Amino acid sequence: MRALLSLLAATALGCCCWGTACRAVAVTAAATTAEKVCTLRPLGGGRDDTDQVEAAIAKCGHFGRTVFAPGQYNITRKMTWDLVSSRVDLHGYLNFKPDPTYWLEPAHTYRVIFIQSQASWFVLTGHDFAVDAHGTGGIAGNGQTWWSFYGNGSTTSTTTNRTRADGDGRPVALTLVNVTRGLVRDFRIEGQPFWCNAVADSREVVYEGMVCNATNGDPLYRGQNVVPNTDGINTYRSDKITLLRWDITCGDDCLAIKGNSTNVFAKDITCRGGNGIAIGSLGQYADLPDIVDNLVMEDIKMIRLDPDVQPNMVSGVYFKTWTGAVHGSPPTGGGGGGGYVSNVIARRVSLDRVTVPIHLYQTNGGHSGDAPSTLQFSNLTFSDWTGSALRNTIVDVECSPAAPCANIKFRDVRVAPPRGTAPGFKCVNVASESGLPAACNATGAA
């Protein structure tokens, strides 16, 4: 049975896994045949389910199976699932109580994500496990409470102005840390307050089927992006990460590939609103080089939403680094870090009226006169891009003078600019590029 399921997993995912990551699915067999099975049902009546959830995971999270019946499980405190050779069937939703004041207390969340000292209220760790939500379960993040709590950053007669900042304690909805061979399948996260997912210090992780939905319903903020920082996922210090069948509605990065993310494969990704797919930001920590190597993204869709719901749909794929100067310290400041980004492929990308389809800049968080970034970009390939842009600059690649970009390839980039304009391609400090239908120059003039 175990060998059969391993074979089925490899056949189903095919080239869409790195190395032995496909084997994560095989833990289904081990857990299914294990003797330990824990079954839960919601207590109902608004009662707290945290104790029974933690007890079930403590009993069956190692070499067992935990089954959540449909319904809503009220979670009132931070929670870690340590899973080893086990399976969780989550047919219902973990409902994290809508109380920003409680969660913003530092003691009420974990700080297991090093970069920018981000907070987490729910952490998965361990090895050889599967968490399957069957498309009917996941996390209820009660994001609207958070978005309205912070508002749009301006004081009105009906709202209190609260400033958002990296590391301020808004919790990541689902965090995987120190995971080896883990599978998260058909999982839904409704109303993430902050990042929807994060994976850090992990390897051979497969996410197969993920929905994140940060859609504002507060009429006070109609037509505004009141859901910033609701990224679909941030990857960090992780290797062999596979993202399949993602559908992300957000006000920020659909995917964010951060430092020391290697061998990442993303396929069948739909981004609804936000900033597009980010590689970065990188170079925030002066003493810690950032590396992104062997990143493949294919079958990507960018969809512009009704502007009353989400006004932004900025890029297809964009790259960003801090400058070579240091301004303050993380989580909100920094800069001066080196490293490199190489062997990136973005193919079969469809765009719906994005602002800047392909963008690279190395001045994030910088000031005029800063030392240039030394972080090197090379071997970037963009192939089979279609759709439309709101501006005529289709490519805007502005590399650092201290590290000119090398071997930038474009193949069949056929994104339409606004009617009556010619497509423009801007290249600054690019040592070598090829494949565009017109010159790529410092002015971007067609």
ZAVEXLO-737352 format. One record per residue (C-alpha): residue in three letters; x, y, z. Coordinates in nm, 3 decimals, always signed. Layout:
<drenmis>
@aa = ALA&x = X&y = Y&z = Z
...
</drenmis>
This chain:
<drenmis>
@aa = MET&x = +0.000&y = +0.000&z = +0.000
@aa = ARG&x = +0.273&y = +0.247&z = +0.091
@aa = ALA&x = +0.464&y = +0.180&z = -0.230
@aa = LEU&x = +0.147&y = +0.213&z = -0.436
@aa = LEU&x = +0.053&y = +0.549&z = -0.290
@aa = SER&x = +0.407&y = +0.675&z = -0.337
@aa = LEU&x = +0.387&y = +0.576&z = -0.703
@aa = LEU&x = +0.047&y = +0.745&z = -0.744
@aa = ALA&x = +0.182&y = +1.063&z = -0.589
@aa = ALA&x = +0.479&y = +1.073&z = -0.821
@aa = THR&x = +0.257&y = +1.004&z = -1.122
@aa = ALA&x = +0.006&y = +1.274&z = -1.028
@aa = LEU&x = +0.264&y = +1.542&z = -0.964
@aa = GLY&x = +0.519&y = +1.438&z = -1.225
@aa = CYS&x = +0.775&y = +1.708&z = -1.293
@aa = CYS&x = +0.599&y = +1.937&z = -1.047
@aa = CYS&x = +0.803&y = +1.823&z = -0.747
@aa = TRP&x = +1.167&y = +1.872&z = -0.667
@aa = GLY&x = +1.362&y = +1.561&z = -0.583
@aa = THR&x = +1.193&y = +1.343&z = -0.324
@aa = ALA&x = +0.930&y = +1.600&z = -0.228
@aa = CYS&x = +0.664&y = +1.387&z = -0.394
@aa = ARG&x = +0.726&y = +1.124&z = -0.129
@aa = ALA&x = +0.549&y = +1.346&z = +0.122
@aa = VAL&x = +0.220&y = +1.223&z = -0.016
@aa = ALA&x = +0.317&y = +0.868&z = +0.074
@aa = VAL&x = +0.271&y = +0.936&z = +0.443
@aa = THR&x = -0.100&y = +0.901&z = +0.369
@aa = ALA&x = -0.049&y = +0.527&z = +0.356
@aa = ALA&x = +0.145&y = +0.506&z = +0.681
@aa = ALA&x = -0.112&y = +0.711&z = +0.868
@aa = THR&x = -0.410&y = +0.534&z = +0.718
@aa = THR&x = -0.290&y = +0.193&z = +0.828
@aa = ALA&x = -0.177&y = +0.311&z = +1.171
@aa = GLU&x = -0.374&y = +0.199&z = +1.475
@aa = LYS&x = -0.405&y = +0.542&z = +1.631
@aa = VAL&x = -0.701&y = +0.740&z = +1.499
@aa = CYS&x = -0.837&y = +1.049&z = +1.673
@aa = THR&x = -1.173&y = +1.191&z = +1.563
@aa = LEU&x = -1.301&y = +1.535&z = +1.661
@aa = ARG&x = -1.626&y = +1.725&z = +1.627
@aa = PRO&x = -1.677&y = +2.093&z = +1.706
@aa = LEU&x = -1.806&y = +2.156&z = +2.058
@aa = GLY&x = -2.044&y = +2.418&z = +1.922
@aa = GLY&x = -2.226&y = +2.689&z = +2.108
@aa = GLY&x = -1.929&y = +2.922&z = +2.084
@aa = ARG&x = -1.722&y = +2.701&z = +2.313
@aa = ASP&x = -1.342&y = +2.685&z = +2.294
@aa = ASP&x = -1.209&y = +2.389&z = +2.094
@aa = THR&x = -0.839&y = +2.455&z = +2.151
@aa = ASP&x = -0.796&y = +2.196&z = +2.427
@aa = GLN&x = -0.954&y = +1.912&z = +2.234
@aa = VAL&x = -0.758&y = +1.997&z = +1.918
@aa = GLU&x = -0.427&y = +2.000&z = +2.103
@aa = ALA&x = -0.510&y = +1.677&z = +2.285
@aa = ALA&x = -0.590&y = +1.497&z = +1.959
@aa = ILE&x = -0.267&y = +1.612&z = +1.793
@aa = ALA&x = -0.066&y = +1.517&z = +2.101
@aa = LYS&x = -0.212&y = +1.165&z = +2.086
@aa = CYS&x = -0.221&y = +1.098&z = +1.711
@aa = GLY&x = +0.022&y = +1.349&z = +1.563
@aa = HIS&x = +0.302&y = +1.091&z = +1.570
@aa = PHE&x = +0.237&y = +0.774&z = +1.370
@aa = GLY&x = -0.139&y = +0.827&z = +1.366
@aa = ARG&x = -0.431&y = +0.993&z = +1.196
@aa = THR&x = -0.643&y = +1.285&z = +1.317
@aa = VAL&x = -0.983&y = +1.344&z = +1.159
@aa = PHE&x = -1.173&y = +1.670&z = +1.203
@aa = ALA&x = -1.544&y = +1.646&z = +1.122
@aa = PRO&x = -1.697&y = +1.938&z = +0.930
@aa = GLY&x = -1.772&y = +2.253&z = +1.124
@aa = GLN&x = -1.597&y = +2.538&z = +1.300
@aa = TYR&x = -1.336&y = +2.481&z = +1.570
@aa = ASN&x = -1.283&y = +2.787&z = +1.787
@aa = ILE&x = -0.914&y = +2.849&z = +1.857
@aa = THR&x = -0.830&y = +3.100&z = +2.129
@aa = ARG&x = -0.452&y = +3.075&z = +2.172
@aa = LYS&x = -0.138&y = +3.006&z = +1.970
@aa = MET&x = -0.097&y = +2.647&z = +1.862
@aa = THR&x = +0.176&y = +2.416&z = +1.728
@aa = TRP&x = +0.122&y = +2.080&z = +1.562
@aa = ASP&x = +0.428&y = +1.855&z = +1.581
@aa = LEU&x = +0.359&y = +1.591&z = +1.316
@aa = VAL&x = +0.569&y = +1.281&z = +1.246
@aa = SER&x = +0.469&y = +1.009&z = +0.997
@aa = SER&x = +0.106&y = +1.106&z = +1.035
@aa = ARG&x = -0.197&y = +1.240&z = +0.856
@aa = VAL&x = -0.454&y = +1.506&z = +0.943
@aa = ASP&x = -0.790&y = +1.522&z = +0.764
@aa = LEU&x = -0.925&y = +1.869&z = +0.832
@aa = HIS&x = -1.281&y = +1.880&z = +0.699
@aa = GLY&x = -1.366&y = +2.190&z = +0.903
@aa = TYR&x = -1.220&y = +2.531&z = +0.979
@aa = LEU&x = -0.989&y = +2.638&z = +1.260
@aa = ASN&x = -1.151&y = +2.966&z = +1.361
@aa = PHE&x = -0.895&y = +3.196&z = +1.522
@aa = LYS&x = -1.076&y = +3.435&z = +1.750
@aa = PRO&x = -1.127&y = +3.785&z = +1.602
@aa = ASP&x = -0.943&y = +3.983&z = +1.870
@aa = PRO&x = -0.650&y = +4.188&z = +1.733
@aa = THR&x = -0.567&y = +4.335&z = +2.073
@aa = TYR&x = -0.517&y = +3.986&z = +2.216
@aa = TRP&x = -0.308&y = +3.854&z = +1.929
@aa = LEU&x = -0.088&y = +4.162&z = +1.914
@aa = GLU&x = +0.043&y = +4.091&z = +2.262
@aa = PRO&x = +0.392&y = +3.944&z = +2.192
@aa = ALA&x = +0.341&y = +3.651&z = +2.431
@aa = HIS&x = +0.034&y = +3.535&z = +2.239
@aa = THR&x = +0.215&y = +3.445&z = +1.915
@aa = TYR&x = +0.535&y = +3.266&z = +1.812
@aa = ARG&x = +0.836&y = +3.437&z = +1.652
@aa = VAL&x = +0.975&y = +3.142&z = +1.458
@aa = ILE&x = +1.025&y = +3.327&z = +1.128
@aa = PHE&x = +1.360&y = +3.501&z = +1.151
@aa = ILE&x = +1.316&y = +3.744&z = +0.867
@aa = GLN&x = +1.151&y = +4.066&z = +0.985
@aa = SER&x = +1.061&y = +3.892&z = +1.313
@aa = GLN&x = +0.714&y = +3.802&z = +1.189
@aa = ALA&x = +0.453&y = +3.657&z = +1.424
@aa = SER&x = +0.265&y = +3.326&z = +1.383
@aa = TRP&x = -0.042&y = +3.196&z = +1.564
@aa = PHE&x = -0.042&y = +2.847&z = +1.408
@aa = VAL&x = +0.274&y = +2.647&z = +1.333
@aa = LEU&x = +0.324&y = +2.308&z = +1.168
@aa = THR&x = +0.655&y = +2.132&z = +1.226
@aa = GLY&x = +0.791&y = +1.779&z = +1.194
@aa = HIS&x = +0.849&y = +1.537&z = +0.908
@aa = ASP&x = +0.673&y = +1.293&z = +0.676
@aa = PHE&x = +0.320&y = +1.421&z = +0.725
@aa = ALA&x = +0.015&y = +1.519&z = +0.527
@aa = VAL&x = -0.251&y = +1.775&z = +0.618
@aa = ASP&x = -0.547&y = +1.742&z = +0.382
@aa = ALA&x = -0.836&y = +1.987&z = +0.410
@aa = HIS&x = -1.025&y = +1.829&z = +0.116
@aa = GLY&x = -1.127&y = +2.171&z = -0.019
@aa = THR&x = -1.380&y = +2.206&z = +0.263
@aa = GLY&x = -1.160&y = +2.308&z = +0.555
@aa = GLY&x = -0.867&y = +2.520&z = +0.659
@aa = ILE&x = -0.837&y = +2.842&z = +0.858
@aa = ALA&x = -1.086&y = +3.119&z = +0.927
@aa = GLY&x = -0.863&y = +3.417&z = +0.997
@aa = ASN&x = -1.140&y = +3.673&z = +1.052
@aa = GLY&x = -0.937&y = +3.918&z = +0.849
@aa = GLN&x = -1.210&y = +4.179&z = +0.818
@aa = THR&x = -1.181&y = +4.250&z = +1.189
@aa = TRP&x = -0.810&y = +4.318&z = +1.139
@aa = TRP&x = -0.842&y = +4.523&z = +0.821
@aa = SER&x = -1.107&y = +4.748&z = +0.972
@aa = PHE&x = -0.908&y = +4.764&z = +1.298
@aa = TYR&x = -0.614&y = +4.919&z = +1.112
@aa = GLY&x = -0.814&y = +5.100&z = +0.846
@aa = ASN&x = -0.639&y = +5.278&z = +0.564
@aa = GLY&x = -0.378&y = +5.458&z = +0.772
@aa = SER&x = -0.563&y = +5.790&z = +0.780
@aa = THR&x = -0.770&y = +5.923&z = +1.068
@aa = THR&x = -1.140&y = +5.979&z = +1.013
@aa = SER&x = -1.425&y = +6.055&z = +1.245
@aa = THR&x = -1.520&y = +5.688&z = +1.257
@aa = THR&x = -1.183&y = +5.511&z = +1.266
@aa = THR&x = -0.864&y = +5.512&z = +1.469
@aa = ASN&x = -0.542&y = +5.554&z = +1.276
@aa = ARG&x = -0.310&y = +5.259&z = +1.336
@aa = THR&x = +0.020&y = +5.213&z = +1.157
@aa = ARG&x = +0.117&y = +4.884&z = +1.002
@aa = ALA&x = +0.483&y = +4.775&z = +1.002
@aa = ASP&x = +0.681&y = +4.458&z = +0.943
@aa = GLY&x = +0.722&y = +4.266&z = +1.266
@aa = ASP&x = +0.438&y = +4.449&z = +1.438
@aa = GLY&x = +0.274&y = +4.126&z = +1.554
@aa = ARG&x = +0.004&y = +4.069&z = +1.294
@aa = PRO&x = +0.004&y = +3.689&z = +1.266
@aa = VAL&x = +0.082&y = +3.471&z = +0.966
@aa = ALA&x = -0.220&y = +3.244&z = +0.920
@aa = LEU&x = -0.029&y = +2.918&z = +0.853
@aa = THR&x = +0.343&y = +2.875&z = +0.919
@aa = LEU&x = +0.556&y = +2.571&z = +0.836
@aa = VAL&x = +0.893&y = +2.574&z = +1.011
@aa = ASN&x = +1.159&y = +2.305&z = +1.038
@aa = VAL&x = +0.954&y = +2.072&z = +0.818
@aa = THR&x = +1.100&y = +1.788&z = +0.611
@aa = ARG&x = +0.875&y = +1.607&z = +0.364
@aa = GLY&x = +0.543&y = +1.771&z = +0.441
@aa = LEU&x = +0.227&y = +1.795&z = +0.233
@aa = VAL&x = -0.052&y = +2.052&z = +0.267
@aa = ARG&x = -0.338&y = +1.971&z = +0.032
@aa = ASP&x = -0.662&y = +2.143&z = -0.075
@aa = PHE&x = -0.643&y = +2.395&z = +0.206
@aa = ARG&x = -0.848&y = +2.714&z = +0.231
@aa = ILE&x = -0.757&y = +3.025&z = +0.430
@aa = GLU&x = -1.036&y = +3.278&z = +0.449
@aa = GLY&x = -0.951&y = +3.627&z = +0.568
@aa = GLN&x = -0.581&y = +3.615&z = +0.649
@aa = PRO&x = -0.496&y = +3.912&z = +0.874
@aa = PHE&x = -0.139&y = +3.925&z = +0.740
@aa = TRP&x = +0.062&y = +3.677&z = +0.528
@aa = CYS&x = -0.149&y = +3.378&z = +0.436
@aa = ASN&x = +0.139&y = +3.127&z = +0.446
@aa = ALA&x = +0.506&y = +3.113&z = +0.535
@aa = VAL&x = +0.756&y = +2.830&z = +0.501
@aa = ALA&x = +1.092&y = +2.871&z = +0.672
@aa = ASP&x = +1.392&y = +2.650&z = +0.744
@aa = SER&x = +1.223&y = +2.360&z = +0.565
@aa = ARG&x = +1.283&y = +2.122&z = +0.277
@aa = GLU&x = +1.082&y = +1.892&z = +0.049
@aa = VAL&x = +0.747&y = +2.056&z = +0.113
@aa = VAL&x = +0.451&y = +2.029&z = -0.126
@aa = TYR&x = +0.149&y = +2.258&z = -0.118
@aa = GLU&x = -0.106&y = +2.106&z = -0.356
@aa = GLY&x = -0.419&y = +2.317&z = -0.373
@aa = MET&x = -0.426&y = +2.642&z = -0.171
@aa = VAL&x = -0.689&y = +2.916&z = -0.159
@aa = CYS&x = -0.621&y = +3.245&z = +0.020
@aa = ASN&x = -0.894&y = +3.506&z = +0.023
@aa = ALA&x = -0.838&y = +3.858&z = +0.154
@aa = THR&x = -1.143&y = +4.044&z = +0.022
@aa = ASN&x = -1.253&y = +4.360&z = +0.198
@aa = GLY&x = -1.624&y = +4.389&z = +0.269
@aa = ASP&x = -1.621&y = +4.709&z = +0.474
@aa = PRO&x = -1.795&y = +4.980&z = +0.267
@aa = LEU&x = -1.591&y = +5.248&z = +0.447
@aa = TYR&x = -1.287&y = +5.136&z = +0.246
@aa = ARG&x = -1.449&y = +5.078&z = -0.088
@aa = GLY&x = -1.204&y = +5.136&z = -0.370
@aa = GLN&x = -0.900&y = +5.125&z = -0.140
@aa = ASN&x = -0.639&y = +4.861&z = -0.071
@aa = VAL&x = -0.717&y = +4.806&z = +0.295
@aa = VAL&x = -0.569&y = +4.453&z = +0.289
@aa = PRO&x = -0.193&y = +4.518&z = +0.255
@aa = ASN&x = +0.062&y = +4.251&z = +0.354
@aa = THR&x = -0.183&y = +3.968&z = +0.283
@aa = ASP&x = +0.077&y = +3.780&z = +0.074
@aa = GLY&x = -0.013&y = +3.432&z = -0.046
@aa = ILE&x = +0.316&y = +3.288&z = +0.084
@aa = ASN&x = +0.665&y = +3.393&z = +0.183
@aa = THR&x = +0.942&y = +3.135&z = +0.141
@aa = TYR&x = +1.263&y = +3.172&z = +0.339
@aa = ARG&x = +1.570&y = +2.956&z = +0.401
@aa = SER&x = +1.396&y = +2.661&z = +0.237
@aa = ASP&x = +1.482&y = +2.409&z = -0.035
@aa = LYS&x = +1.268&y = +2.200&z = -0.269
@aa = ILE&x = +0.936&y = +2.378&z = -0.220
@aa = THR&x = +0.652&y = +2.294&z = -0.460
@aa = LEU&x = +0.341&y = +2.511&z = -0.503
@aa = LEU&x = +0.061&y = +2.363&z = -0.715
@aa = ARG&x = -0.288&y = +2.496&z = -0.788
@aa = TRP&x = -0.290&y = +2.818&z = -0.590
@aa = ASP&x = -0.570&y = +3.076&z = -0.605
@aa = ILE&x = -0.474&y = +3.393&z = -0.419
@aa = THR&x = -0.687&y = +3.703&z = -0.362
@aa = CYS&x = -0.478&y = +3.960&z = -0.181
@aa = GLY&x = -0.357&y = +4.317&z = -0.160
@aa = ASP&x = +0.014&y = +4.246&z = -0.177
@aa = ASP&x = +0.249&y = +3.978&z = -0.313
@aa = CYS&x = +0.074&y = +3.674&z = -0.454
@aa = LEU&x = +0.393&y = +3.478&z = -0.391
@aa = ALA&x = +0.707&y = +3.620&z = -0.228
@aa = ILE&x = +1.027&y = +3.424&z = -0.278
@aa = LYS&x = +1.263&y = +3.553&z = -0.014
@aa = GLY&x = +1.627&y = +3.487&z = +0.070
@aa = ASN&x = +1.787&y = +3.144&z = +0.053
@aa = SER&x = +1.493&y = +2.988&z = -0.128
@aa = THR&x = +1.629&y = +2.725&z = -0.366
@aa = ASN&x = +1.471&y = +2.471&z = -0.600
@aa = VAL&x = +1.123&y = +2.624&z = -0.588
@aa = PHE&x = +0.859&y = +2.511&z = -0.837
@aa = ALA&x = +0.525&y = +2.692&z = -0.879
@aa = LYS&x = +0.261&y = +2.580&z = -1.128
@aa = ASP&x = -0.100&y = +2.678&z = -1.196
@aa = ILE&x = -0.100&y = +2.995&z = -0.988
@aa = THR&x = -0.388&y = +3.244&z = -1.009
@aa = CYS&x = -0.329&y = +3.587&z = -0.855
@aa = ARG&x = -0.632&y = +3.811&z = -0.807
@aa = GLY&x = -0.528&y = +4.167&z = -0.730
@aa = GLY&x = -0.222&y = +4.281&z = -0.538
@aa = ASN&x = +0.138&y = +4.329&z = -0.647
@aa = GLY&x = +0.203&y = +4.012&z = -0.847
@aa = ILE&x = +0.478&y = +3.757&z = -0.781
@aa = ALA&x = +0.781&y = +3.896&z = -0.597
@aa = ILE&x = +1.135&y = +3.773&z = -0.578
@aa = GLY&x = +1.235&y = +3.967&z = -0.269
@aa = SER&x = +1.279&y = +4.181&z = -0.104
@aa = LEU&x = +1.643&y = +4.074&z = -0.076
@aa = GLY&x = +1.953&y = +4.226&z = +0.080
@aa = GLN&x = +1.784&y = +4.362&z = +0.393
@aa = TYR&x = +2.039&y = +4.205&z = +0.630
@aa = ALA&x = +2.391&y = +4.336&z = +0.572
@aa = ASP&x = +2.564&y = +4.035&z = +0.725
@aa = LEU&x = +2.343&y = +3.765&z = +0.573
@aa = PRO&x = +2.370&y = +3.703&z = +0.197
@aa = ASP&x = +2.045&y = +3.619&z = +0.018
@aa = ILE&x = +2.041&y = +3.351&z = -0.251
@aa = VAL&x = +1.754&y = +3.255&z = -0.479
@aa = ASP&x = +1.853&y = +2.978&z = -0.719
@aa = ASN&x = +1.658&y = +2.746&z = -0.946
@aa = LEU&x = +1.310&y = +2.896&z = -0.937
@aa = VAL&x = +1.060&y = +2.779&z = -1.199
@aa = MET&x = +0.713&y = +2.932&z = -1.234
@aa = GLU&x = +0.469&y = +2.830&z = -1.504
@aa = ASP&x = +0.102&y = +2.864&z = -1.597
@aa = ILE&x = +0.051&y = +3.190&z = -1.410
@aa = LYS&x = -0.256&y = +3.414&z = -1.432
@aa = MET&x = -0.286&y = +3.772&z = -1.308
@aa = ILE&x = -0.647&y = +3.888&z = -1.284
@aa = ARG&x = -0.747&y = +4.247&z = -1.214
@aa = LEU&x = -1.046&y = +4.269&z = -0.979
@aa = ASP&x = -1.328&y = +4.519&z = -0.956
@aa = PRO&x = -1.146&y = +4.836&z = -0.841
@aa = ASP&x = -1.411&y = +4.893&z = -0.574
@aa = VAL&x = -1.290&y = +4.568&z = -0.415
@aa = GLN&x = -0.915&y = +4.583&z = -0.489
@aa = PRO&x = -0.763&y = +4.864&z = -0.697
@aa = ASN&x = -0.418&y = +4.709&z = -0.745
@aa = MET&x = -0.280&y = +4.461&z = -0.997
@aa = VAL&x = +0.073&y = +4.586&z = -1.027
@aa = SER&x = +0.306&y = +4.333&z = -1.188
@aa = GLY&x = +0.336&y = +3.990&z = -1.337
@aa = VAL&x = +0.674&y = +3.910&z = -1.183
@aa = TYR&x = +0.898&y = +4.161&z = -1.013
@aa = PHE&x = +1.236&y = +4.154&z = -0.838
@aa = LYS&x = +1.347&y = +4.390&z = -0.563
@aa = THR&x = +1.653&y = +4.441&z = -0.345
@aa = TRP&x = +1.758&y = +4.692&z = -0.087
@aa = THR&x = +2.040&y = +4.929&z = -0.176
@aa = GLY&x = +2.400&y = +4.877&z = -0.066
@aa = ALA&x = +2.358&y = +5.127&z = +0.217
@aa = VAL&x = +2.222&y = +5.050&z = +0.563
@aa = HIS&x = +1.933&y = +5.259&z = +0.694
@aa = GLY&x = +1.822&y = +5.151&z = +1.038
@aa = SER&x = +1.779&y = +4.785&z = +1.122
@aa = PRO&x = +1.527&y = +4.510&z = +1.052
@aa = PRO&x = +1.243&y = +4.443&z = +1.070
@aa = THR&x = +1.151&y = +4.784&z = +0.924
@aa = GLY&x = +1.495&y = +4.905&z = +0.810
@aa = GLY&x = +1.821&y = +4.760&z = +0.690
@aa = GLY&x = +1.994&y = +4.712&z = +0.358
@aa = GLY&x = +2.350&y = +4.647&z = +0.246
@aa = GLY&x = +2.312&y = +4.272&z = +0.198
@aa = GLY&x = +2.464&y = +4.080&z = -0.091
@aa = GLY&x = +2.401&y = +3.748&z = -0.259
@aa = TYR&x = +2.260&y = +3.649&z = -0.594
@aa = VAL&x = +1.951&y = +3.546&z = -0.791
@aa = SER&x = +2.005&y = +3.302&z = -1.076
@aa = ASN&x = +1.829&y = +3.041&z = -1.288
@aa = VAL&x = +1.480&y = +3.186&z = -1.273
@aa = ILE&x = +1.220&y = +3.087&z = -1.533
@aa = ALA&x = +0.875&y = +3.243&z = -1.566
@aa = ARG&x = +0.679&y = +3.090&z = -1.853
@aa = ARG&x = +0.323&y = +3.080&z = -1.978
@aa = VAL&x = +0.212&y = +3.394&z = -1.796
@aa = SER&x = -0.123&y = +3.559&z = -1.870
@aa = LEU&x = -0.178&y = +3.920&z = -1.761
@aa = ASP&x = -0.498&y = +4.118&z = -1.718
@aa = ARG&x = -0.423&y = +4.493&z = -1.729
@aa = VAL&x = -0.125&y = +4.490&z = -1.496
@aa = THR&x = +0.070&y = +4.810&z = -1.443
@aa = VAL&x = +0.429&y = +4.690&z = -1.510
@aa = PRO&x = +0.448&y = +4.331&z = -1.638
@aa = ILE&x = +0.819&y = +4.257&z = -1.577
@aa = HIS&x = +1.001&y = +4.476&z = -1.327
@aa = LEU&x = +1.339&y = +4.466&z = -1.152
@aa = TYR&x = +1.475&y = +4.736&z = -0.923
@aa = GLN&x = +1.749&y = +4.750&z = -0.660
@aa = THR&x = +1.654&y = +5.060&z = -0.465
@aa = ASN&x = +1.401&y = +4.928&z = -0.212
@aa = GLY&x = +1.419&y = +5.128&z = +0.111
@aa = GLY&x = +1.695&y = +5.345&z = -0.034
@aa = HIS&x = +1.784&y = +5.712&z = -0.042
@aa = SER&x = +1.945&y = +5.930&z = -0.305
@aa = GLY&x = +2.322&y = +5.887&z = -0.295
@aa = ASP&x = +2.314&y = +5.537&z = -0.144
@aa = ALA&x = +2.588&y = +5.292&z = -0.230
@aa = PRO&x = +2.451&y = +5.058&z = -0.498
@aa = SER&x = +2.345&y = +4.705&z = -0.420
@aa = THR&x = +2.598&y = +4.429&z = -0.484
@aa = LEU&x = +2.333&y = +4.159&z = -0.512
@aa = GLN&x = +2.371&y = +3.998&z = -0.855
@aa = PHE&x = +2.091&y = +3.895&z = -1.095
@aa = SER&x = +2.168&y = +3.659&z = -1.383
@aa = ASN&x = +2.014&y = +3.387&z = -1.597
@aa = LEU&x = +1.654&y = +3.511&z = -1.590
@aa = THR&x = +1.417&y = +3.378&z = -1.857
@aa = PHE&x = +1.070&y = +3.508&z = -1.942
@aa = SER&x = +0.885&y = +3.308&z = -2.207
@aa = ASP&x = +0.534&y = +3.300&z = -2.353
@aa = TRP&x = +0.385&y = +3.608&z = -2.187
@aa = THR&x = +0.046&y = +3.728&z = -2.310
@aa = GLY&x = -0.230&y = +3.965&z = -2.202
@aa = SER&x = -0.243&y = +4.338&z = -2.142
@aa = ALA&x = -0.075&y = +4.621&z = -1.952
@aa = LEU&x = -0.200&y = +4.962&z = -1.841
@aa = ARG&x = +0.126&y = +5.129&z = -1.945
@aa = ASN&x = +0.333&y = +5.091&z = -2.254
@aa = THR&x = +0.651&y = +4.993&z = -2.062
@aa = ILE&x = +0.629&y = +4.616&z = -2.075
@aa = VAL&x = +0.978&y = +4.547&z = -1.938
@aa = ASP&x = +1.147&y = +4.767&z = -1.678
@aa = VAL&x = +1.476&y = +4.608&z = -1.565
@aa = GLU&x = +1.692&y = +4.850&z = -1.366
@aa = CYS&x = +1.993&y = +4.669&z = -1.223
@aa = SER&x = +2.261&y = +4.797&z = -0.990
@aa = PRO&x = +2.568&y = +4.960&z = -1.144
@aa = ALA&x = +2.773&y = +4.755&z = -0.897
@aa = ALA&x = +2.625&y = +4.429&z = -1.030
@aa = PRO&x = +2.496&y = +4.458&z = -1.388
@aa = CYS&x = +2.245&y = +4.188&z = -1.481
@aa = ALA&x = +2.369&y = +3.917&z = -1.716
@aa = ASN&x = +2.193&y = +3.678&z = -1.952
@aa = ILE&x = +1.837&y = +3.805&z = -1.938
@aa = LYS&x = +1.632&y = +3.617&z = -2.198
@aa = PHE&x = +1.289&y = +3.699&z = -2.339
@aa = ARG&x = +1.094&y = +3.465&z = -2.564
@aa = ASP&x = +0.751&y = +3.538&z = -2.711
@aa = VAL&x = +0.671&y = +3.830&z = -2.479
@aa = ARG&x = +0.350&y = +3.951&z = -2.644
@aa = VAL&x = +0.186&y = +4.171&z = -2.381
@aa = ALA&x = -0.031&y = +4.443&z = -2.536
@aa = PRO&x = +0.021&y = +4.804&z = -2.423
@aa = PRO&x = -0.269&y = +5.052&z = -2.411
@aa = ARG&x = -0.442&y = +5.107&z = -2.741
@aa = GLY&x = -0.258&y = +5.349&z = -2.967
@aa = THR&x = +0.082&y = +5.307&z = -2.801
@aa = ALA&x = +0.387&y = +5.101&z = -2.888
@aa = PRO&x = +0.542&y = +4.865&z = -2.633
@aa = GLY&x = +0.852&y = +4.997&z = -2.459
@aa = PHE&x = +1.138&y = +4.805&z = -2.301
@aa = LYS&x = +1.365&y = +4.966&z = -2.042
@aa = CYS&x = +1.705&y = +4.823&z = -1.950
@aa = VAL&x = +1.951&y = +4.991&z = -1.715
@aa = ASN&x = +2.283&y = +4.831&z = -1.620
@aa = VAL&x = +2.196&y = +4.516&z = -1.812
@aa = ALA&x = +2.511&y = +4.346&z = -1.939
@aa = SER&x = +2.333&y = +4.113&z = -2.179
@aa = GLU&x = +1.975&y = +4.051&z = -2.286
@aa = SER&x = +1.807&y = +3.895&z = -2.585
@aa = GLY&x = +1.474&y = +3.812&z = -2.743
@aa = LEU&x = +1.270&y = +4.133&z = -2.724
@aa = PRO&x = +1.102&y = +4.260&z = -3.043
@aa = ALA&x = +1.258&y = +4.607&z = -3.004
@aa = ALA&x = +1.555&y = +4.771&z = -2.838
@aa = CYS&x = +1.578&y = +4.762&z = -2.460
@aa = ASN&x = +1.739&y = +5.088&z = -2.352
@aa = ALA&x = +1.775&y = +5.326&z = -2.061
@aa = THR&x = +1.479&y = +5.541&z = -2.167
@aa = GLY&x = +1.238&y = +5.263&z = -2.251
@aa = ALA&x = +1.144&y = +5.451&z = -2.566
@aa = ALA&x = +0.983&y = +5.237&z = -2.831
</drenmis>
